[in-house]
């Protein structure tokens, strides 16, 4: 693939519901593995929510493909982590007709 550089190491994480001790549930994240990726930014958006200004930066994350159902294959609702930064995965599709790479549409939310 021309111009494709998988040079960012990202941890793929999945949400896990755990009891919160008060009869409810809290969400924690468990690591599924490490993937090498290319991360390309999109156009950012700023909006207000709950009295805070949120900057939402859409990203296109490209990773090597894995078979459907494999724990190393990203799906919507999971996230990538790079240090303290997290990227919510919104949608996943094949990048090429051979199915060698996946394009993950993701977003990073930062409280400003």
C-alpha positions as CSV (number, residue, x, y, z in Angstrom):
1,X,0.0,0.0,0.0
2,X,1.6,3.3,-1.1
3,X,2.2,5.7,1.8
4,X,1.1,3.3,4.5
5,X,3.4,3.5,7.6
6,X,2.4,1.4,10.6
7,X,4.6,3.3,13.0
8,X,2.4,3.9,16.1
9,X,2.1,1.3,18.8
10,X,-1.5,1.2,20.2
11,X,-3.0,-1.0,22.8
12,X,-6.5,-2.3,21.8
13,X,-8.9,-2.3,24.8
14,X,-12.4,-3.7,25.4
15,X,-14.9,-2.4,28.0
16,X,-15.8,-4.7,30.9
17,X,-18.7,-4.2,33.3
18,X,-17.8,-4.7,36.9
19,X,-19.9,-4.4,40.1
20,X,-19.5,-0.9,41.7
21,X,-20.4,-2.1,45.2
22,X,-23.7,-0.3,45.3
23,X,-25.7,-2.6,43.2
24,X,-24.8,-1.0,39.9
25,X,-22.0,-1.5,37.4
26,X,-18.9,0.5,36.4
27,X,-17.0,0.2,33.2
28,X,-13.3,-0.7,33.2
29,X,-11.1,-1.4,30.3
30,X,-9.0,-4.6,29.7
31,X,-6.1,-4.8,27.2
32,X,-6.6,-7.2,24.3
33,X,-3.2,-6.7,22.7
34,X,-0.8,-4.3,21.0
35,X,-1.2,-3.3,17.3
36,X,1.0,-1.3,15.1
37,X,-1.0,1.4,13.3
38,X,-0.9,4.5,11.1
39,X,-2.9,7.3,12.7
40,X,-4.1,10.2,10.5
41,X,-6.1,13.2,11.9
42,X,-9.3,14.5,10.5
43,X,-10.9,17.9,11.0
44,X,-11.6,18.8,14.6
45,X,-14.9,19.9,16.2
46,X,-15.6,21.8,19.4
47,X,-18.8,21.7,21.4
48,X,-20.1,22.4,24.8
49,X,-21.5,19.6,27.1
50,X,-22.3,19.8,30.8
51,X,-20.7,23.2,31.2
52,X,-17.4,22.0,29.7
53,X,-15.9,22.6,26.3
54,X,-15.1,19.4,24.5
55,X,-12.8,19.2,21.5
56,X,-13.4,16.1,19.4
57,X,-10.7,15.1,17.0
58,X,-11.7,12.4,14.5
59,X,-9.0,10.0,13.5
60,X,-8.4,7.4,10.8
61,X,-6.4,4.5,12.3
62,X,-5.1,1.8,9.9
63,X,-4.1,-1.6,11.3
64,X,-3.3,-5.0,9.9
65,X,-6.4,-7.1,9.5
66,X,-7.3,-10.1,11.6
67,X,-10.1,-12.6,11.0
68,X,-13.6,-11.6,12.0
69,X,-14.2,-12.7,15.7
70,X,-10.5,-12.7,16.5
71,X,-9.6,-10.8,19.7
72,X,-7.0,-8.8,17.8
73,X,-9.6,-7.4,15.4
74,X,-10.9,-4.0,16.5
75,X,-14.7,-3.4,16.6
76,X,-16.8,-0.4,17.3
77,X,-17.2,0.2,21.1
78,X,-13.6,-0.7,21.8
79,X,-10.8,1.8,22.1
80,X,-7.1,2.3,21.4
81,X,-4.7,3.6,24.0
82,X,-1.4,5.4,23.4
83,X,0.0,6.3,26.8
84,X,-2.5,8.5,28.6
85,X,-4.4,9.2,25.3
86,X,-7.4,7.1,24.3
87,X,-9.2,6.9,21.0
88,X,-12.8,5.5,20.9
89,X,-13.4,3.3,17.9
90,X,-16.6,4.4,16.1
91,X,-16.6,2.1,13.0
92,X,-14.3,-0.5,11.3
93,X,-14.1,-1.4,7.7
94,X,-11.7,-3.2,5.3
95,X,-9.2,-0.8,3.7
96,X,-8.4,-2.9,0.7
97,X,-10.1,-5.6,-1.4
98,X,-7.6,-8.3,-0.3
99,X,-8.6,-7.6,3.4
100,X,-5.0,-7.1,4.5
101,X,-5.7,-3.8,6.4
102,X,-8.6,-2.4,8.4
103,X,-9.6,1.3,8.6
104,X,-10.9,2.2,12.1
105,X,-12.8,5.5,12.4
106,X,-12.0,6.8,15.9
107,X,-12.2,9.9,17.9
108,X,-10.2,11.4,20.8
109,X,-12.2,13.6,23.3
110,X,-10.2,16.1,25.3
111,X,-11.7,18.3,28.0
112,X,-10.5,21.8,27.5
